[in-house]
Amino acid sequence: MAKRDIQDFVCKPFCSFYREGVKEELICNGARIVEILMESGVLSSLALWGIEQGSSLSTGGYSQLGEIVCRPCPFLADGCDFRSAEPPVDAEPCGGFILLSLLVGKSTGFMKRLKEIEVE
């Protein structure tokens, strides 16, 4: 899948950090997981159609998703406010995390699928 597709499905609609034309070769681990799910046929572009970001996410209650998405993320090393020990009140996760959390909320079996993903 092309980076442009991932940016259209994940970064542009869900990520407050995304800036068109700036470091477009970089994607967060959440976006990489969405890319893997789409390439393997677990997730389709149709499944993503119509998913909209609801109210902002809090930092609580996402430890399981955070372990899958954030721990291996290259941006965590640079200082991710959302996953810091004492996150600021207004800290937001990356677009990949937001989209994956929305997908987990829609399907009880989705978290199990995420645990099976191996990110290189």
N, C-alpha and C positions, 0 to 999 in steps of 0.2 A: 504494500500500500504506500502510496506517495505521501510525503510529508504534507503536501498541500491538502490532501484529503483529511488527514488527522487534524490539521489546523482548522479546517472548515467544520468538522464534527465536534471537536473538543475545545481547542484553544479560543477561537473567535467567540463562540457562544457562552462559554463557561469560565474563562480565565481572565481575571482582572489584571494579571501581569503581562498578558500577551500584547505586543505592539507589532503591527504589521511592518515587515521590512527590517526588524531588529532581531538579530540572532535567531533567524528562522530555522537554522539547522538543529537547534536545541529543542528537545521536548522533555517534559517532566515524566517521571516514571508512570504516573497514572495514565497519561496519554499513550505511553509505550504499551501499557497493559491493554488498553482499548484497541490499539493497533494489532496486538497479538491475538486478541479475541476475534477481531474481524478477519484477520488472515486465516485463522483456523476454522472459521465458519460458526463459532459459538455465538457471535454477535453479528448482526447485519445492519446496514445503513437504515433499513426499514425499522428496525428495533429502536434506533436512535431518533427517528422522525417524531417530532412532537414533544420530546422531552424538554421541559423547560425548568430552569432553575427557580425553585420556590424561595422561601424565606432563607435568609443567610444561615449557614451552618454554625453550630457552636463547636467549641473544641472538645467538649465532653462526649463520651459514648462512641468514639470512633477508634478505640485502641486496636481492635482486630483489623479493621480496614487500614489503619495507619501502619501496622506491622507489615502488611502485604504491599502497600503502595509506597509508603514513605521511607521505611528503613533503608531500602536499596536505592533510593532516589539520589541522583547526583546533586540536586539542589539542596538537599538536607545539609550537606557539608558546608554550604555557603551561608547557612543561617536562615532556616525556614522559621518564620515567626509563628506560624500555625502549630508547628510541632515542637516548639521550644518548651522548656520546663515551666516557664511562666509566660504564656503567650499574652500579647496585648489584647485588650477587649475587642478591638476591631480587626484582629488577625483573620485573614481569609486563606483557605487552602487553594491549591492550584486547580485549574480547570479539570484535569484528569481525576483528581480526588472527588471533586464535586459531582462529576458525571457518574463515576463509579458508585458513589454513595446513593445517588438517585436510582441507579439500576439495582443496587442491593435492596433499597426500599420497595421496589416494584416486584421483586421476585425472591421468595424465601430460599431458593436453591442457588442463587447467584453467588453468594459468598463462598459456597463450596467450590464453585467453578473457579473463582479467583484464587483460592488456596492451591489449586492444581497448576496454576500458571507458573512457568519458569521464565524469568526475564534474564536475558544474557547481558 
